[in-house]
Amino acid sequence: MASRVVLLLAMCVLPAMVVAIRPAKNPFCVKGQVYCDRCRAGFETSATTYIAGAEVELQCKNRVTNEVVYSKKGWTDRTGSYKIWVNEDHADEVCDAKLVDSHHSQCTEATPGRDQARVILTRYNGIASDDRFVNAMGFMSEEVASGCADILRQYQEFDNEN
């Protein structure tokens, strides 16, 4: 009788454990862009350029203790886009993509409020795709580029029409 109970437990528990510890077949692909705000506007404008070689870090923290439990770095390509591949599901954690380094000599100051972005890394939320898109994050240039006054004036005129 005891051997049957052990056999039954092994048949039920062992497969569940294997599924739980096995990495995902299809990893998540965290995608985003890093830009240089040449007008110091705090958002992307027509004067915005994208930064190649910028360093981004994905961090997942425990919801209760706020301890970092997962971290992975990525770098932007020549178009300012990055991809970070994540094999694990982080359903019970808070994950953010964060700016680390610009690698652009005249655009090194992280834009307040645009220096990190939240990303959901779980399959139990109704999203069918493995791609996770992160809001663009940005650095500001040290000096305002020429022509920015005209660009910002266009935004103000558009705002006054509404």
Number of C-alpha atoms within 10 A of each C-alpha: 6 7 8 9 10 11 12 12 11 12 11 11 11 12 10 11 10 10 10 10 9 10 13 13 8 12 16 22 18 21 18 20 23 29 24 28 28 26 24 20 15 16 19 18 17 11 14 17 16 22 24 20 20 24 18 26 18 22 20 25 18 15 12 9 7 11 12 14 13 15 14 13 16 19 22 21 16 12 14 19 20 21 20 20 17 20 14 17 16 18 14 14 21 19 23 19 27 18 22 16 17 25 13 15 8 14 20 16 17 21 21 12 11 17 18 22 18 16 19 21 26 17 14 9 9 7 11 8 10 16 15 17 16 17 15 20 25 30 29 24 20 15 11 14 13 11 11 17 11 10 15 15 11 12 11 11 10 10 9 8 6 5
